[in-house]
Amino acid sequence: MADQPHLAGPTEQVAVAWGRIEKWLRAHAPASAALLRAPAGEDDLASAEESIGLSLPPALRAWYRLHDGINEPAEGASLWPTAFLPGRQAWYSLDRLEDAYVMQTRDWEREPGHVPFSCVMGDIWHGLYVDARPEEPSYGDVGRWTVEYEPEPLVPGSAGWPLERWMSDVADALEQGRCLVGPGGRRIEDMWPALTVCGGLTWVDPHDARRIPEGRVLLDGPR
């Protein structure tokens, strides 16, 4: 796990961690990198915060200042390049973030404060969020949301996984060509990066052949 004691806070850590991820994508998964949108402006961020009724945590805000999520692939193109976040997740644009948050808090009656930032493309039923409740110890941590259950930490029982540290751990997994390693050194064996024949990045479970469709190449060392 990369240690970055010289970085002052979440904003700086996100910039460094995402820089590593994006550099890797452009070198090894250009189809995924090509989907990245332009940075979100301050007006865009302020509008999103007003729409959902809360402030985005600094790390999440910093991430959107780098890119406003991703575009959907062109009609008929493969969806696999969208799945470049662990769990085969596609990064929301701010517009989609707003829609998902409103749907979850209004229609699903979920507790406010869990800001969704991803889902599986074409599937609105589960994804990842960042805790935006400043009064909670889990503020700024990444978690998992589903249509069936209340939001929960990404690694239950851990001390939390701040977005900036999660991003650094994702960068480590890509650069070292191995599974994602969570808080406390826990290896998440069903989250291994793999390259697709169309030039995208996805994440697979190497122990389940059904989850490695033909044409996916598992990473097995530094790149």
N, C-alpha and C positions, 0 to 999 in steps of 0.2 A: 504494500500500500504506500503510495507516494506521500512523503511528509513535506509540508510546505510552511514551516514555522515563520518564514520571512514575510509571508503574505498577511496583510493587515486584517482582512475580513472576508465575508462571503462573496462580496462583489468581485474582489481581486482573484479569489480562488476559483470562482466560476469562469472568469476570463481565461485563466491559465488552463484549467481542466478542459473547457470547451475548445480552446485552441488546439490542444493535443488531439481531441476527438475529431475535430474537423480536418486537421492535417492528415490524420489516418484515413478518414473517409475519402478525401480527395485523391489520396495515393492508391487506395485499395478497393474502394466501393464508390466509384464516380457516379453511378446511377442514384445512389442515396444522396450524395453530396449535391447533385443537380436539383434536388427537390427543395433545398433550403430557400426560404423566402428572404427578402431584404429585412434589415433591422426594423424593429418597431420603434416609432418615434415617441417622444414624451406625450404628445397629444393622444396617441393611440393607447398608451399605457394608462393615462389618466381617464380616458373614456371607458376602458375596460374596468378599472377600479370603481368608477362611478356606477357602471352597469351592475356589477356584482355586489356592491355595497361594502367593500373592504379593500384594504391595501395589500398588494402583493408583497410577500417577504422579499428582502433585499436580493437574495440569491436568484429567486425566480424572476424578479424584475430585471436583474442583470442579464440573465439568459435571453430574455426577449429583446433586450437592447442589442443583442448580437444578431439574432434572427427571429422573425415573427413566425416560428414554427416552420412547417413545410407545406408545399403545394401538393394537391392530389395529382397522381400521375395522369397523363393524357388518356383519353378514352381508348380502351383496348390494350393499354400498356400494363405490364405486370405490377401487382401491388407489393411484391416482395421487397423492393427497395425502400418502401415506407417503414419497414419493420426494423429499423436500425437501433432502436432503444431496447434494452433488455426486456424480455417478455414479449418480443415481437411487437413492440409498441410504436405507434406513429405519433409524432409530436404535433400537438394542436397549434393552429394559428390562434391569435387572440380572439378572433370572432368565434371560432369553435369552442374555445375555452369558456367564453361567456355563455354560449348556448348550453353547453354541458352543465355548467354550474347552476344555471337557472333551472334546467330540467331536473337535476338531482335534488336541489333544495326545495323546489316548488312541487314537482310532480311525484318525486320519490320520497319527499318529506325527510330528506337527510339533514343532519345537524349542519348549520352553516359553518363555514370556515375551512372546509377541505376543498382546495382549489384543484380541479382536474387539469392535467396538462397533457394527457395522452390516452389513446385507446388503440386497439387493434383496428386497422383500417377496414371499414366495412362492417364493424361490430361495435355497437355503442354500449355494450353491456359490462365491460370491465376495462380497467386501465389504472393509471398512476395519478397520484395527487401530491400536493405539498400542503402541509398544515399551515394555515394563515391565521391562527389564533394566538396572538402575542402573549396572552396570559397563561398559555399551556406550556409545560416542559417540552412538548413535542413540536413547538413552533419551528417551522423551517424544515421539518423532517419529511422525507418521502414516504408515502404509504400507498396502499392498494384500495381501489374502490370497485364494487360490483353492484349490479342491480339487485342482487339477492340479499346482501348483508351490509351492515354498517361499515364505514371505512375502518381500516385497520393498518397498523404499522407494516412496512414492507417485510421486516424481519421481526415477527412477534417475539417478545421476551428480551429484545436487545435494548440498549440504552438510547436507541434512535439512530437514524441514518440521515444526517443533514444533506440537502440537495447538493451542496458544493462538494462534500466528501463522496457522495454517491457518484457524481460525475467524474471525480478523480479516480475512483475505483473502476468505473467503466473504461476510462482511458488506459489504466493499468492492464485490464483484461485484454483490450485490443492490442496494445503494444507487445504484450507478452504472449499472446495467442493461447489464452487459457480461460477457464470459467471465471465468472464474476465471483469475487470474494467479498463477503459482507462484514458487518461490524464484528469485532472479536476474532477475525480470521476465519469465519465460517464460510466454507466453499459451497457455492450454490451450483451444484453439479448439473442441474437442468437448464442452466443459462450459459451456454458456450457460444461464442461468436462463430458465424459461418458465412462464407461468401456464396453468392448465387451466380448462376451462369449469365444473368443479365447485368452483372456489375453492381449488385446491391449487397448490403449487410443485413443479416438477420441473426436470430439467436435460437438455438435448438437444444434438445436433450439428446446427447450422444448415446444414452443408454436405451433409448426407445426408437427403434428403426422406423416406426410409423411417423415419427416427428422429424425425420430427416428426409424430405422428399428428394427424388432424383435431381441431381444438378446442384446440390448444396455441398460445399466443401468446408469441412470443419477445420478451424484453425488449430494448429498443434505445435506452436512455438512462436518465438518473436518475429515480428514483421515491422 
